[in-house]
Amino acid sequence: MKGYITFAEARATQASELSRAIPLIADQVAARAELGQLAGPGPVFVGIGASLAAACAPVWALRSRGIHSWRLGAGDYPLPFPSSPHPIVGISQSGRSAETLAVLESVPPELRFAVVNSEPSPIGRIASTLSLGNLADSYASTLGYTATAAALGMLADTWDGGEPDPGWLRLGDTFAEVEDRLAGPLSALAGLFEHVTSSDFVGSGPAVGSAEAGALLFREVARIPATGMSTRQYLHGSMESAGGGVHVVLGDSRELDLATTLADAGHHVILVSAEDIVSSPTLHPVRLPKLPAAQRAVLEVLVMQILVGAVAEVRGVEIEEFVFHNADTKVPVDAGGAV
């Protein structure tokens, strides 16, 4: 990648950079489809952190088409990866994620695929790679995440004879329109987080990844302990500890009742939905356009980015550096044969 830029700089150019990057990614996806690489058993996506979250809506899209697909935490299972006809898609913006590289190295070369931003990279050297184009990104990922989510979404649309939804080529413009409309209202909600000690992020099936990504951003950027989970998991006991925080809920079905239940009990809820919801003193709706799940996931994380930037400012948090640095999560740039 071109190097780290500030969170504010990355967000300022994100819409235009997405408009530029998506057609280039679409061309790469089409080329691989023409070579017959995107056919047969569905992909298993592996990644860590935000990369794993970005695979959620694409897996939903694939399974909605009847194609078996999964997302797995790259460091959460023993290696070598069990023998399987399913290709492995490693997701790593840096191309240096140690756990993701180890999974890819454990499977036959013909099953190795990847989505990376930085090139050359150790992962890029051993896998058939979709490149985001060395995009400049912030330390807490903004453009790198949204471009990754777009690449995975187009890959899911195209797999096994499918076609990318036409909305992908308009997504940069849609992104800009949503950002212009929501920047003010979302920033105005930042004060809700000024003194909270935790926050819950809850999403419907395809939005679980957005809930996970939102929780991660709030931990990285605003230093607020946060947890992301699915609606159904939250309903099965986790919501019993509601209190003292703000709840961010994403979805259009059971999520509406969940948000209302929490708000009626006096808890502040930010409800991100494509439905038209009436606000209340404790229920704060944020409306998104109706889009396919993988495209909507890009807009959902935009909501999280706007909100967390404003929250960090309210809480006086410097967002350009992490508190802890772990030396074993990235491999050296010359590992795996990279030049």
C-alpha positions as a printed Julia matrix, in Angstrom:
339×3 Matrix{Float64}:
   0.0     0.0     0.0
   1.02    3.63   -0.38
   1.41    4.08    3.37
  -0.74    5.13    6.28
  -2.65    8.41    6.18
  -4.78    9.93    8.91
  -8.27    8.7     9.64
  -9.7    12.05    8.51
  -7.67   12.05    5.28
  -8.73    8.51    4.42
 -12.37    9.3     5.04
 -12.24   12.51    3.0
 -11.2    10.68   -0.18
 -12.92    7.35    0.47
 -15.92    7.83   -1.85
 -13.82    8.93   -4.82
 -11.23    6.22   -4.19
 -13.95    3.58   -4.09
 -15.32    4.89   -7.38
 -11.86    4.5    -8.87
 -11.01    1.12   -7.31
 -14.25   -0.81   -7.86
 -14.07   -0.93  -11.69
 -10.45   -2.1   -11.49
 -11.39   -4.84   -9.04
 -14.39   -5.79  -11.2
 -12.06   -6.27  -14.18
  -9.87   -8.64  -12.15
 -12.91  -10.63  -11.0
 -14.16  -10.91  -14.6
 -10.75  -12.06  -15.83
 -10.62  -14.85  -13.26
 -14.16  -15.9   -14.11
 -13.2   -16.16  -17.78
 -10.29  -18.41  -16.8
 -12.69  -20.69  -14.94
 -11.11  -19.97  -11.56
 -14.38  -18.88   -9.91
 -16.34  -22.09  -10.41
 -17.11  -25.25   -8.52
 -17.34  -25.67   -4.74
 -17.84  -22.4    -2.89
 -14.97  -20.57   -1.21
 -13.9   -20.7     2.42
 -12.87  -17.19    3.48
 -10.19  -16.94    6.16
  -8.96  -13.82    7.92
  -8.37  -12.06   11.19
 -10.16   -9.07   12.75
 -11.66   -6.66   10.24
 -10.73   -8.96    7.36
 -12.88  -11.71    8.84
 -15.75   -9.27    9.42
 -15.64   -8.19    5.76
 -16.41  -11.75    4.62
 -19.73  -12.02    6.45
 -22.11  -10.45    3.9
 -20.37  -12.18    0.94
 -20.89  -15.55    2.62
 -24.54  -14.64    3.1
 -24.79  -13.73   -0.59
 -23.23  -17.02   -1.68
 -25.43  -19.13    0.58
 -28.49  -17.21   -0.65
 -27.59  -18.54   -4.09
 -27.33  -22.1    -2.76
 -23.51  -22.16   -2.79
 -21.76  -23.6     0.25
 -19.42  -21.02    1.76
 -17.97  -20.24    5.17
 -15.81  -17.68    6.91
 -13.29  -18.89    9.48
 -10.91  -17.17   11.84
  -7.5   -17.91   10.35
  -5.88  -18.59   13.71
  -8.71  -20.49   15.35
  -8.28  -24.0    13.91
  -5.47  -26.57   13.76
  -3.29  -26.81   10.67
  -2.87  -28.16    8.1
  -6.3   -27.26    6.81
  -8.29  -30.51    6.24
  -8.38  -31.87    2.72
 -11.29  -30.27    0.88
 -12.32  -29.32   -2.67
 -13.27  -25.83   -1.46
 -10.82  -23.08   -2.4
  -9.43  -20.95    0.4
  -9.66  -17.16    0.04
  -7.21  -15.47    2.38
  -8.12  -11.89    3.28
  -5.3    -9.59    4.38
  -4.93   -5.94    3.51
  -1.21   -6.01    4.29
  -0.7    -9.41    2.69
   1.39  -10.19    5.78
  -1.13  -11.65    8.25
   0.77  -14.54    9.82
  -2.23  -16.75   10.55
  -3.81  -16.26    7.12
  -0.52  -17.0     5.38
  -0.15  -20.2     7.4
  -3.59  -21.45    6.34
  -2.87  -20.78    2.66
   0.51  -22.49    2.86
  -1.19  -25.62    4.22
  -3.45  -26.18    1.18
  -2.57  -27.14   -2.42
  -1.47  -24.18   -4.58
  -4.48  -24.53   -6.91
  -6.82  -23.84   -3.97
  -5.06  -20.65   -2.86
  -6.84  -17.36   -3.5
  -6.48  -14.04   -1.74
  -7.69  -10.46   -1.53
  -4.89   -8.08   -0.55
  -4.1    -4.39   -0.76
  -0.33   -4.26   -0.41
   1.82   -5.68   -3.19
   4.26   -7.32   -3.36
   3.45   -9.33   -0.25
   4.06  -12.81    1.18
   0.43  -13.83    0.62
   0.39  -12.34   -2.85
   3.38  -14.44   -3.82
   1.71  -17.79   -3.06
  -1.94  -17.19   -4.05
  -4.02  -16.09   -7.02
  -4.68  -12.57   -5.81
  -7.31   -9.91   -6.28
  -5.51   -6.63   -5.65
  -7.13   -3.52   -4.22
  -4.34   -1.49   -5.81
  -2.02   -0.43   -2.96
  -4.6     2.03   -1.64
  -3.45    4.46    1.04
  -5.35    3.67    4.23
  -5.64    4.82    7.82
  -4.16    2.9    10.76
  -7.66    1.92   11.91
  -8.76    0.8     8.47
 -11.29    2.84    6.5
 -10.81    2.62    2.71
  -8.95   -0.68    3.04
 -11.99   -2.22    4.72
 -14.63   -0.84    2.36
 -12.62   -1.78   -0.74
 -12.04   -5.28    0.67
 -15.76   -5.68    1.36
 -16.52   -4.57   -2.21
 -13.98   -7.0    -3.71
 -15.38   -9.91   -1.69
 -18.94   -8.93   -2.59
 -18.2    -8.87   -6.31
 -16.38  -12.19   -5.99
 -19.46  -13.69   -4.3
 -21.79  -12.32   -6.98
 -19.64  -13.79   -9.75
 -18.89  -17.21   -8.27
 -20.01  -20.23  -10.26
 -21.68  -18.48  -13.18
 -23.09  -15.43  -11.42
 -22.83  -11.8   -12.48
 -21.78   -8.77  -10.42
 -24.78   -6.69   -9.44
 -24.88   -3.44  -11.49
 -25.07   -1.48   -8.26
 -21.38   -2.07   -7.58
 -20.36    0.38  -10.29
 -22.64    3.02   -8.73
 -21.61    2.32   -5.17
 -19.01    5.1    -4.96
 -21.66    7.69   -5.84
 -24.17    6.1    -3.47
 -21.52    6.11   -0.75
 -20.9     9.84   -1.27
 -24.64   10.63   -1.19
 -25.17    8.69    2.04
 -22.12   10.29    3.62
 -23.36   13.79    2.8
 -26.81   13.02    4.22
 -25.69   11.3     7.42
 -22.5    13.09    8.47
 -24.31   15.78   10.44
 -26.96   13.61   12.13
 -24.44   10.92   13.09
 -21.96   13.42   14.49
 -24.78   14.84   16.59
 -25.2    11.41   18.22
 -21.59   11.27   19.39
 -22.47   12.88   22.7
 -24.39    9.74   23.68
 -21.02    7.98   24.02
 -19.2    10.66   26.0
 -19.29    8.84   29.34
 -20.25    5.26   28.45
 -18.14    2.34   29.64
 -19.18   -0.11   26.92
 -21.26   -0.51   23.78
 -23.05   -3.4    22.07
 -23.17   -3.77   18.28
 -25.85   -6.16   17.04
 -26.65   -7.13   13.46
 -28.93   -9.32   11.39
 -27.36  -12.3     9.55
 -25.59  -10.44    6.73
 -24.89   -7.47    9.01
 -23.07   -9.45   11.7
 -19.8    -8.5    10.02
 -20.76   -4.82   10.19
 -21.51   -5.22   13.89
 -18.11   -6.86   14.39
 -16.36   -4.16   12.36
 -18.18   -1.43   14.28
 -17.19   -2.91   17.63
 -13.59   -3.2    16.47
 -13.52    0.44   15.33
 -14.91    1.61   18.66
 -12.21   -0.34   20.49
  -9.4     0.84   18.19
 -10.45    4.43   17.59
 -12.51    5.52   20.61
 -11.03    3.08   23.18
 -14.52    1.97   24.23
 -14.94   -1.71   25.17
 -17.38   -2.99   22.57
 -18.82   -6.31   21.46
 -20.28   -7.29   18.08
 -22.69  -10.19   17.69
 -25.67  -11.47   15.76
 -29.24  -10.54   16.65
 -30.17  -14.08   17.58
 -27.13  -14.54   19.81
 -27.94  -11.24   21.51
 -31.53  -12.29   22.15
 -30.36  -15.53   23.76
 -29.19  -13.95   26.98
 -26.58  -11.35   26.05
 -29.04   -8.43   26.13
 -29.79   -9.16   29.79
 -26.81   -7.03   30.82
 -28.0    -4.0    28.83
 -27.35   -0.77   30.65
 -24.76    1.95   30.97
 -23.9     1.98   27.27
 -25.23    2.74   23.81
 -26.62   -0.03   21.61
 -26.02    0.04   17.86
 -28.44   -2.26   16.03
 -28.3    -3.05   12.3
 -31.14   -4.65   10.36
 -34.7    -4.5     9.08
 -36.63   -7.36   10.71
 -36.28   -8.67   14.29
 -33.86   -5.8    14.88
 -36.77   -3.32   14.87
 -38.43   -5.05   17.83
 -35.09   -5.43   19.59
 -34.31   -1.74   19.22
 -37.77   -0.73   20.43
 -37.57   -3.04   23.43
 -34.23   -1.59   24.5
 -35.3     2.0    23.86
 -38.59    1.58   25.76
 -36.53    0.3    28.71
 -34.58    3.58   28.71
 -31.48    2.51   26.8
 -30.15    4.65   23.98
 -30.28    2.75   20.67
 -28.91    3.77   17.28
 -30.92    1.74   14.75
 -29.29    1.43   11.31
 -32.02    0.24    8.96
 -33.5     0.6     5.51
 -36.93    0.93    7.11
 -38.55    4.27    7.95
 -38.49    4.38   11.76
 -39.99    7.03   14.03
 -37.46    8.38   16.51
 -37.95    8.82   20.25
 -35.83   10.3    23.04
 -33.94    6.98   23.26
 -34.38    5.54   19.74
 -32.2     7.16   17.1
 -32.86    5.8    13.57
 -30.26    6.01   10.8
 -31.75    5.16    7.41
 -29.8     3.48    4.62
 -30.98    2.75    1.07
 -32.26   -0.73    0.25
 -29.36   -2.56   -1.41
 -28.13   -6.15   -1.72
 -26.51   -7.36    1.5
 -22.88   -7.11    0.39
 -23.29   -3.56   -0.93
 -25.21   -2.47    2.13
 -22.39   -3.76    4.31
 -20.12   -1.11    2.78
 -22.59    1.61    3.76
 -23.08    0.14    7.23
 -19.39    0.47    7.98
 -19.47    4.04    6.64
 -22.0     4.77    9.4
 -19.58    3.28   11.94
 -16.67    5.34   10.6
 -18.55    8.65   10.78
 -19.85    7.88   14.24
 -16.59    6.66   15.76
 -14.63    9.65   14.44
 -17.06   12.0    16.12
 -17.06    9.94   19.32
 -13.26   10.0    19.5
 -13.37   13.78   19.23
 -15.98   14.06   21.98
 -13.92   11.81   24.26
 -10.61   13.5    23.4
  -8.97   10.36   22.04
  -6.02   10.51   19.62
  -6.99    8.03   16.93
  -3.85    7.72   14.83
  -1.94    5.24   17.01
  -2.7     1.95   18.69
  -1.96    1.41   22.37
  -0.44   -2.05   21.99
   1.8    -3.45   19.28
   2.08   -7.23   18.8
   5.14   -8.4    16.89
   3.82  -11.84   15.97
   0.73  -10.95   13.92
   2.58   -9.91   10.73
   5.33  -11.74    8.9
   8.36   -9.85    7.53
   7.93   -8.45    4.03
  10.52  -10.89    2.64
   8.76  -13.96    4.07
   7.02  -16.46    1.82
   9.19  -15.58   -1.14
   8.14  -11.92   -1.44
  10.62   -9.62   -3.06
